[in-house]
Amino acid sequence: MAQQGIRRLIVVGGGTAGWLTASHLARKHRAWENPAITVTLVESPNIPTIGVGEGTVPTMRQTLHWLGIRETDFIRQCDVTFKQSIKFIDWLRAPSGGQSHAYHHLFDYPAIQGLDPTPYWCLDPGERSYADSVSVQAHLCEQGLGPKTMVHPEFGGVTAYAYHLDAAKFSALLTRHAVDNLGVQHCLAEVTKVIPDGHGGIAAIETDEAGRLEGDLFVDCTGFSALLAEQTLGVPFVDKSDVLFVDSALAIQVPYEQPDAPIPCHTLSTATGSGWIWDIGLTQRRGVGHVYSSRHCSDEEAEQTLRDYLGPVAEGLPCRKIPMRVGYRERAWSGNCVAIGLSGGFVEPLEATGLLVFDLTARMLAELLPADREAMPAVAERFNQRVRHSWDRVIDFIKLHYVLSERDDTPFWRDNRAPESIPQSLKENLAYWRQQLPSAYDFASTLSIFNLENYLYVLYGMEFDTRISPERHQDGEAARAKMDRLQQEATRLAEQLMPHRQLIERIRQHGLQKV
C-alpha cells in the first residue's frame, strides 16, 4: 500500500499562536522553496485576537533568530522593551505599615557553579537578598538599566533577557514575515464547517471565501472555542481550576504621563487580596491588568482594586475583561489535528507561560512532524506525553508561588494553601526540599520548562526554609567572598549600561549589529 504523505499543513486561526505555529512549520520544512510542503493559515477577518500576552521568556530570542526576524525590526515594529526579571511584590506577606516584601525571579542563571552560595545564604542571609547573592541582575533591574550596550550584536547582551511587546503588533510582524519570507499562504476566510474524516481526524474545512480546503494535518489555533479539537473531535479538556483559582483578568492600557518616563526592565507582579496585578512597560504605554479569582471577588471589586493600584491616571480609561479557562486538552494531538495556543491549554500568565508553551509546542510539532500518515499515531502519542508533562510541571511551578505565601489576610490566600489544592508532585518536592537543597537531579526532564534555576529564585526569594547542616558547609568565607565579587561586578556593569528607555530609543534610531 502506498504511503500517504503529510504535505498539506493547515493552521486554523491566527494570533500569536497561529502565526508562530505556521512560521515554525514553514521554517523547518522550507516551505518557500519546497513544492512538496504547503503551509496555509486560515484566519477569520472578523474575530479579534485576545492580544494581551505582552511578556516573554529568554527562549523568544532563539525563536526570533531561528525564524530570521531581526531584533532591530522586532523592537521598532512591536513597541518592544527588554525584560530581565519578574519582580514579585507582596506575595510573601500582605503590606503592613508601609512595609512591603519583594523579590526578583531573574533570567540570568544563578552563579551556583563551583562553589554554590545558596547553602551559605540560607545559613546567614544577612541584609543581602538571595538574588543579589547569586547574580548581578537584580541590581541592574533596580537601577533601571538595560541588559546590553550598542556594541552588543542582536540577541546578545551582558545578561539574559526576554521582551515585553505589543501582542497585536507582534502578530502583525509574524504575519508579514511568514508570508513574505517563509512561504506561508495566508487565507482570510470564515470557517463555515469542519468535515471529519470518519477516523477520528479532520478531512477538510469549508470556508466562505476560499471554499473547501483539504489537508493532511490541521492545527487548531482557534482560541478557547477550540473549533476543531473540541467542537468537532470532542477531545476532553482537563480542568485545573481546583489547583489554580484565578480565572479572570481585567486589562487597561495606560499612556505614560511623561514621554520620557523611565521604563522598568522587568515585569511588576503585585499580589492583591484575590489575585495579582501585572504592570508591563512598553515604549508608548503600560499594559496593566488584574488577574483574579471570580470565586473570591466580584468583577466590580476586581476593577476597583485595579483602578486603586493605578490611581488618578486610570480615570476614564476603558477596562477590558478576559475570561480564562484554566487547564489543558487531554490530548493535544488527536487524529490529524493538533491543538496549539488557547485551544490546547492555558494557565494564568504569572510567568509568561502562554507564549512560552505555545512557542515550545509549535517548535516541537515542526521538529516531530512525520513524513506520512502511518507514522502519525506513534508520533502523536509521544507528542501528547511531552505536552502533558510540560503543562503539569508549569502548573506545579505556578502553584508554588501561592503555596509559599504566608498571607492570611483573605480567603483566597488561605484557600491556595489548602492541601487538597496542591498537586502531589509539588507536595513531595517541597517536603524533600525542606530537608535537602534542590539540585539538578530533581529536574531530569529537559521539557519541564521551569528548572532548578527558576525554583531557586522563587523558593529563596520567598524565604523558604531548608534545613542546612553547618558542619557540611565549611566554605563560608569563600562563599561570602564570591557574593561580594558579584556585588562589585554589578556596580561595575551599572557604570557601563544605559537607562532602559535610552537604550530602546538608541536601538530604534540606529539599529543593532546583525548576528
C-alpha positions as CSV (number, residue, x, y, z in Angstrom):
1,M,0.0,0.0,0.0
2,A,1.4,3.4,-0.9
3,Q,2.3,5.7,2.0
4,Q,0.1,8.8,2.4
5,G,2.5,11.7,2.8
6,I,1.9,14.7,5.1
7,R,2.3,17.6,2.7
8,R,-0.7,20.0,3.2
9,L,-0.4,21.7,6.6
10,I,-3.4,23.9,7.5
11,V,-3.3,26.2,10.6
12,V,-6.8,27.4,11.5
13,G,-6.7,30.6,13.5
14,G,-4.3,33.5,13.6
15,G,-3.0,35.5,16.6
16,T,0.4,34.9,18.0
17,A,-0.1,31.1,18.5
18,G,-1.3,30.6,14.9
19,W,1.5,32.6,13.3
20,L,4.2,31.1,15.5
21,T,3.0,27.7,14.5
22,A,2.8,28.4,10.8
23,S,6.2,30.1,11.0
24,H,7.9,27.1,12.7
25,L,6.4,24.6,10.3
26,A,7.3,26.7,7.3
27,R,10.9,27.4,8.5
28,K,11.6,23.8,9.5
29,H,10.3,22.4,6.2
30,R,11.5,25.2,4.0
31,A,8.0,25.9,2.6
32,W,9.3,28.8,0.5
33,E,11.3,26.5,-1.7
34,N,9.8,23.0,-1.1
35,P,6.9,22.4,-3.5
36,A,6.1,19.2,-1.6
37,I,5.0,21.1,1.5
38,T,2.4,23.8,1.8
39,V,1.6,25.7,5.0
40,T,-1.7,27.6,4.9
41,L,-3.0,29.7,7.7
42,V,-6.8,30.3,7.6
43,E,-7.8,33.3,9.7
44,S,-11.2,34.9,10.2
45,P,-11.3,38.6,9.4
46,N,-14.0,39.1,12.0
47,I,-12.6,37.5,15.2
48,P,-10.2,39.7,17.1
49,T,-7.3,38.1,19.0
50,I,-7.1,38.3,22.8
51,G,-3.9,40.3,22.3
52,V,-2.7,40.8,25.9
53,G,0.2,38.3,26.1
54,E,2.8,41.0,26.5
55,G,5.5,39.1,28.4
56,T,8.0,36.6,27.1
57,V,10.9,34.5,28.4
58,P,14.5,34.4,27.1
59,T,13.8,31.5,24.6
60,M,12.0,34.0,22.5
61,R,15.4,35.4,21.4
62,Q,16.3,32.0,19.9
63,T,12.9,31.7,18.2
64,L,13.2,35.1,16.5
65,H,16.7,34.3,15.4
66,W,15.7,30.9,14.1
67,L,12.8,32.4,12.2
68,G,15.0,35.0,10.6
69,I,13.4,38.1,12.3
70,R,15.9,40.9,13.1
71,E,15.9,42.0,16.7
72,T,16.1,45.6,15.5
73,D,12.9,45.3,13.3
74,F,11.1,43.5,16.2
75,I,12.0,46.3,18.6
76,R,10.9,49.0,16.2
77,Q,7.7,47.4,15.0
78,C,6.2,45.9,18.2
79,D,6.8,48.6,20.8
80,V,9.3,46.2,22.4
81,T,11.1,46.8,25.7
82,F,13.6,44.5,27.4
83,K,12.6,42.2,30.3
84,Q,15.3,40.8,32.7
85,S,13.1,39.6,35.6
86,I,9.8,39.4,37.2
87,K,9.6,41.3,40.4
88,F,7.1,39.8,42.9
89,I,5.7,42.3,45.3
90,D,3.6,41.5,48.4
91,W,3.5,37.8,47.6
92,L,5.1,36.6,50.8
93,R,3.3,38.9,53.2
94,A,0.5,41.4,52.9
95,P,1.8,45.0,53.1
96,S,1.7,46.4,56.6
97,G,2.6,49.8,58.0
98,G,4.2,50.9,54.8
99,Q,6.4,47.8,54.6
100,S,6.4,45.7,51.5
101,H,8.2,42.5,50.7
102,A,9.6,41.9,47.1
103,Y,12.0,39.6,45.3
104,H,13.2,39.0,41.8
105,H,12.9,35.9,39.6
106,L,15.8,36.7,37.4
107,F,16.6,35.5,33.8
108,D,20.3,35.2,34.5
109,Y,21.3,31.7,35.7
110,P,22.4,32.0,39.4
111,A,26.1,31.7,40.0
112,I,25.9,28.3,41.6
113,Q,28.6,26.5,39.5
114,G,31.7,25.5,41.5
115,L,31.1,27.0,45.0
116,D,27.3,27.4,45.4
117,P,26.5,30.4,47.7
118,T,22.9,29.0,48.3
119,P,23.5,27.0,51.5
120,Y,25.6,29.8,53.0
121,W,23.0,32.3,52.2
122,C,20.4,30.0,53.9
123,L,22.6,29.8,57.0
124,D,23.1,33.5,57.2
125,P,21.3,35.7,54.7
126,G,22.2,39.0,56.4
127,E,21.0,42.0,54.6
128,R,21.6,40.6,51.1
129,S,18.7,39.2,49.1
130,Y,19.0,35.7,47.6
131,A,19.0,37.2,44.0
132,D,21.8,39.6,45.0
133,S,23.8,36.7,46.4
134,V,23.9,34.7,43.2
135,S,23.5,37.3,40.4
136,V,24.3,40.8,39.3
137,Q,21.0,41.2,37.5
138,A,18.7,42.3,40.4
139,H,21.0,45.3,41.0
140,L,20.8,46.3,37.3
141,C,17.0,46.0,37.3
142,E,16.7,48.1,40.4
143,Q,18.9,50.7,38.7
144,G,16.6,50.8,35.7
145,L,19.3,49.7,33.3
146,G,19.1,47.8,30.0
147,P,20.7,44.4,29.5
148,K,23.1,45.3,26.7
149,T,25.0,48.1,25.1
150,M,25.0,49.3,21.5
151,V,28.2,47.3,20.8
152,H,26.4,44.0,21.5
153,P,25.0,42.3,18.4
154,E,21.4,41.4,18.0
155,F,20.2,38.9,20.6
156,G,23.4,39.3,22.7
157,G,23.9,41.2,26.0
158,V,25.6,41.3,29.4
159,T,22.7,39.5,31.0
160,A,20.0,37.1,29.8
161,Y,16.8,38.9,28.7
162,A,13.4,38.5,27.1
163,Y,11.0,41.1,25.9
164,H,7.8,43.0,26.6
165,L,5.8,43.5,23.5
166,D,2.5,44.7,22.0
167,A,0.8,41.4,21.2
168,A,-1.3,42.7,18.3
169,K,1.7,44.3,16.6
170,F,3.8,41.1,17.2
171,S,1.1,39.1,15.4
172,A,1.2,41.6,12.5
173,L,5.0,41.3,12.3
174,L,4.8,37.5,12.3
175,T,2.2,37.6,9.6
176,R,4.3,39.8,7.2
177,H,7.4,37.7,7.9
178,A,5.7,34.3,7.4
179,V,4.0,35.4,4.1
180,D,6.9,37.4,2.6
181,N,9.9,35.3,3.8
182,L,8.8,31.8,4.9
183,G,6.3,30.8,2.2
184,V,3.1,30.7,4.4
185,Q,-0.1,31.0,2.4
186,H,-2.5,33.4,4.2
187,C,-6.2,32.9,3.7
188,L,-8.6,35.4,5.1
189,A,-11.9,33.5,5.4
190,E,-14.5,32.4,7.8
191,V,-14.7,28.7,8.6
192,T,-18.3,27.6,8.0
193,K,-18.0,23.9,8.5
194,V,-15.4,21.3,9.7
195,I,-15.6,18.0,8.0
196,P,-14.4,14.9,10.0
197,D,-12.6,12.2,8.1
198,G,-14.5,9.3,9.8
199,H,-11.4,8.0,11.5
200,G,-11.0,10.5,14.4
201,G,-9.5,13.3,12.4
202,I,-10.3,16.2,10.1
203,A,-10.8,15.7,6.3
204,A,-11.3,19.4,5.3
205,I,-12.7,22.7,6.3
206,E,-15.2,24.7,4.3
207,T,-14.9,28.5,4.2
208,D,-17.0,31.4,2.9
209,E,-14.2,32.9,0.8
210,A,-11.8,30.1,-0.1
211,G,-14.3,27.2,-0.5
212,R,-13.2,23.7,0.7
213,L,-9.6,23.3,2.0
214,E,-8.4,19.7,2.4
215,G,-5.3,19.0,4.5
216,D,-3.1,16.2,5.8
217,L,-2.5,17.9,9.1
218,F,-4.7,20.5,10.8
219,V,-3.6,22.8,13.7
220,D,-6.3,24.2,15.9
221,C,-5.3,27.7,16.9
222,T,-8.9,29.0,17.3
223,G,-8.5,30.0,20.9
224,F,-10.7,28.9,23.8
225,S,-13.5,27.9,21.3
226,A,-11.3,25.0,20.1
227,L,-13.4,24.7,16.9
228,L,-11.6,21.6,15.6
229,A,-10.3,19.8,18.7
230,E,-13.3,20.2,21.0
231,Q,-16.3,21.2,18.9
232,T,-15.6,18.7,16.1
233,L,-13.4,15.9,17.6
234,G,-14.7,16.2,21.1
235,V,-11.3,16.0,22.8
236,P,-11.9,16.5,26.5
237,F,-10.5,19.4,28.5
238,V,-8.6,18.7,31.7
239,D,-9.8,21.4,34.1
240,K,-7.3,22.6,36.6
241,S,-9.3,25.3,38.4
242,D,-9.2,23.2,41.6
243,V,-5.4,23.9,41.7
244,L,-5.1,27.4,40.1
245,F,-8.0,29.6,41.2
246,V,-7.6,32.7,39.1
247,D,-9.9,32.5,36.1
248,S,-10.5,36.2,35.0
249,A,-8.5,39.2,34.0
250,L,-9.2,42.9,33.6
251,A,-6.7,44.8,31.4
252,I,-6.1,48.6,30.9
253,Q,-3.7,50.3,28.5
254,V,-2.2,53.2,30.3
255,P,-0.4,56.1,28.5
256,Y,2.7,57.5,30.1
257,E,2.2,60.8,31.9
258,Q,5.6,62.0,30.6
259,P,7.1,60.8,27.2
260,D,10.5,60.3,28.9
261,A,9.1,58.4,31.9
262,P,11.5,55.6,33.0
263,I,10.6,52.1,31.8
264,P,11.2,49.2,34.3
265,C,13.4,46.5,32.7
266,H,11.3,43.8,34.4
267,T,7.6,42.9,34.9
268,L,6.0,44.0,38.1
269,S,3.7,41.4,39.7
270,T,1.9,42.8,42.7
271,A,-0.3,40.5,44.8
272,T,-3.8,41.6,45.7
273,G,-6.4,40.1,48.0
274,S,-7.9,37.8,45.3
275,G,-5.1,37.6,42.7
276,W,-2.3,39.8,41.4
277,I,-1.7,42.8,39.1
278,W,0.7,42.8,36.2
279,D,2.4,46.0,35.2
280,I,4.4,46.0,31.9
281,G,6.2,49.0,30.4
282,L,6.2,49.2,26.6
283,T,7.7,52.2,24.7
284,Q,4.5,54.2,24.4
285,R,2.3,52.9,27.2
286,R,2.0,50.5,30.1
287,G,-0.1,47.3,29.9
288,V,-1.7,46.8,33.3
289,G,-4.1,44.1,34.4
290,H,-5.7,42.4,37.4
291,V,-5.8,38.6,37.3
292,Y,-8.2,37.3,39.9
293,S,-10.4,34.5,41.1
294,S,-14.1,35.1,40.4
295,R,-14.9,32.8,43.3
296,H,-13.2,35.2,45.7
297,C,-14.2,38.6,44.4
298,S,-16.7,40.2,42.0
299,D,-15.7,41.8,38.7
300,E,-16.6,45.2,40.3
301,E,-14.3,44.6,43.3
302,A,-11.5,43.4,41.0
303,E,-11.8,46.5,38.8
304,Q,-11.8,48.8,41.8
305,T,-8.6,47.1,43.0
306,L,-7.0,47.7,39.6
307,R,-8.0,51.3,39.5
308,D,-6.9,51.9,43.0
309,Y,-3.5,50.5,42.1
310,L,-3.2,52.9,39.1
311,G,-4.5,55.9,40.9
312,P,-5.7,59.1,39.0
313,V,-4.0,58.1,35.7
314,A,-6.7,55.4,35.3
315,E,-9.6,57.9,35.3
316,G,-11.7,57.5,32.1
317,L,-9.6,54.6,30.7
318,P,-11.6,51.7,29.4
319,C,-11.2,48.3,31.1
320,R,-11.4,45.0,29.2
321,K,-12.5,41.8,30.8
322,I,-10.9,38.5,29.7
323,P,-12.3,35.2,31.0
324,M,-9.8,32.4,31.3
325,R,-10.2,28.6,31.0
326,V,-7.5,27.1,33.2
327,G,-6.3,23.6,32.2
328,Y,-5.2,21.8,29.1
329,R,-6.5,19.5,26.3
330,E,-6.4,15.8,27.4
331,R,-4.8,15.0,24.0
332,A,-3.0,17.9,22.3
333,W,-2.7,15.7,19.1
334,S,-5.8,13.8,18.2
335,G,-6.1,12.1,14.8
336,N,-4.5,14.5,12.4
337,C,-5.4,17.6,14.5
338,V,-3.1,19.3,16.9
339,A,-4.3,21.9,19.4
340,I,-1.8,24.7,20.0
341,G,-2.4,28.0,21.8
342,L,-5.5,28.6,23.9
343,S,-7.3,25.7,22.2
344,G,-4.6,23.4,23.7
345,G,-4.4,24.9,27.1
346,F,-3.8,27.9,29.3
347,V,-2.9,28.7,32.9
348,E,-2.6,32.2,34.3
349,P,0.1,34.5,32.8
350,L,2.1,34.7,36.0
351,E,5.4,33.6,34.5
352,A,4.6,34.4,30.8
353,T,3.6,30.7,30.4
354,G,1.2,31.4,27.5
355,L,3.7,32.4,24.8
356,L,6.3,30.0,26.3
357,V,4.2,26.9,25.9
358,F,2.7,27.9,22.6
359,D,6.2,28.5,21.1
360,L,7.6,25.3,22.6
361,T,4.7,23.1,21.3
362,A,4.8,24.8,17.8
363,R,8.6,24.1,17.6
364,M,8.1,20.5,18.8
365,L,5.4,19.9,16.2
366,A,7.7,21.2,13.4
367,E,10.5,19.0,14.6
368,L,8.5,15.8,15.1
369,L,6.2,16.1,12.0
370,P,6.2,12.6,10.4
371,A,6.6,12.1,6.7
372,D,3.5,10.0,6.3
373,R,0.1,9.2,8.0
374,E,1.2,5.8,9.0
375,A,3.7,7.2,11.5
376,M,1.3,9.8,12.9
377,P,-0.2,7.8,15.8
378,A,3.2,6.9,17.3
379,V,4.4,10.5,17.0
380,A,1.1,11.8,18.4
381,E,1.4,9.6,21.4
382,R,4.9,10.8,22.2
383,F,3.9,14.4,21.5
384,N,1.0,14.1,23.9
385,Q,3.1,12.7,26.6
386,R,5.6,15.5,26.3
387,V,3.0,18.3,26.2
388,R,1.0,16.9,29.1
389,H,4.2,16.6,31.2
390,S,5.1,20.2,30.3
391,W,1.7,21.5,31.4
392,D,1.8,19.6,34.7
393,R,5.2,21.0,35.5
394,V,4.1,24.5,34.6
395,I,1.1,24.1,36.9
396,D,3.4,22.9,39.7
397,F,5.6,26.0,39.3
398,I,2.8,28.5,39.2
399,K,1.2,26.9,42.3
400,L,4.5,27.1,44.1
401,H,4.2,30.9,44.3
402,Y,0.9,30.6,46.2
403,V,1.8,27.7,48.4
404,L,4.9,29.5,49.7
405,S,3.0,32.6,50.7
406,E,2.4,33.4,54.3
407,R,-0.6,35.6,53.6
408,D,-3.6,35.0,55.7
409,D,-5.4,38.3,55.1
410,T,-8.1,36.9,52.7
411,P,-9.8,33.5,51.9
412,F,-8.1,33.5,48.5
413,W,-4.6,33.1,50.0
414,R,-5.7,30.7,52.7
415,D,-7.6,28.5,50.1
416,N,-4.4,28.4,47.9
417,R,-2.5,26.6,50.7
418,A,-5.3,24.0,51.3
419,P,-3.6,20.6,51.0
420,E,-6.3,19.3,48.6
421,S,-5.4,22.1,46.1
422,I,-1.7,21.3,45.9
423,P,-0.5,18.7,43.3
424,Q,1.0,15.6,44.9
425,S,4.2,16.1,42.9
426,L,4.7,19.6,44.3
427,K,3.9,18.4,47.9
428,E,6.6,15.7,47.5
429,N,9.2,18.2,46.2
430,L,8.6,20.7,49.0
431,A,8.8,18.1,51.7
432,Y,12.1,16.9,50.1
433,W,13.5,20.4,49.8
434,R,12.8,21.1,53.5
435,Q,15.5,18.5,54.2
436,Q,17.7,18.9,51.1
437,L,18.7,21.7,48.8
438,P,17.2,21.5,45.3
439,S,19.6,20.1,42.7
440,A,19.8,19.4,39.0
441,Y,18.9,15.8,39.8
442,D,15.4,16.9,40.7
443,F,14.9,18.2,37.2
444,A,15.7,15.3,34.9
445,S,13.4,16.2,32.0
446,T,14.5,18.7,29.5
447,L,10.8,19.6,28.9
448,S,10.0,20.6,32.4
449,I,10.2,24.3,31.2
450,F,10.9,25.6,34.7
451,N,14.0,24.0,36.2
452,L,16.5,24.3,39.1
453,E,17.4,27.9,38.5
454,N,13.8,29.1,38.4
455,Y,12.9,27.2,41.6
456,L,15.9,28.6,43.5
457,Y,14.9,32.2,42.8
458,V,11.3,31.6,43.9
459,L,11.9,29.3,46.8
460,Y,14.5,31.5,48.5
461,G,13.1,34.8,47.3
462,M,10.1,33.7,49.4
463,E,12.3,32.7,52.3
464,F,11.7,29.0,52.0
465,D,13.3,27.2,55.0
466,T,15.7,24.3,54.0
467,R,17.4,22.6,56.9
468,I,21.1,23.2,56.3
469,S,23.8,21.4,58.3
470,P,26.6,23.9,59.1
471,E,29.2,21.1,59.6
472,R,28.7,20.1,55.9
473,H,29.4,23.6,54.6
474,Q,32.8,24.8,55.7
475,D,33.5,27.3,52.9
476,G,31.6,30.2,54.4
477,E,34.4,32.7,53.9
478,A,34.9,31.8,50.3
479,A,31.2,31.9,49.7
480,R,30.9,35.4,51.2
481,A,33.8,36.5,49.0
482,K,32.0,35.2,45.9
483,M,28.9,37.1,46.9
484,D,31.0,40.2,47.4
485,R,32.6,39.8,44.0
486,L,29.1,39.6,42.4
487,Q,28.1,42.9,44.0
488,Q,31.3,44.5,42.8
489,E,30.7,43.2,39.3
490,A,27.1,44.6,39.4
491,T,28.5,48.0,40.4
492,R,31.0,47.9,37.5
493,L,28.4,46.8,35.0
494,A,26.0,49.5,36.1
495,E,28.6,52.1,35.1
496,Q,28.6,50.7,31.5
497,L,24.9,50.3,30.9
498,M,22.3,52.8,29.7
499,P,19.0,53.6,31.3
500,H,16.4,51.3,29.7
501,R,14.4,53.9,27.8
502,Q,17.6,55.5,26.5
503,L,18.8,52.1,25.2
504,I,15.5,51.4,23.4
505,E,15.4,54.8,21.8
506,R,19.0,54.4,20.6
507,I,18.2,51.0,19.1
508,R,15.2,52.4,17.4
509,Q,17.2,55.2,15.9
510,H,20.4,53.4,14.9
511,G,19.7,49.7,14.9
512,L,21.9,46.8,16.2
513,Q,24.6,44.9,14.5
514,K,23.3,41.8,12.8
515,V,24.4,38.4,14.3
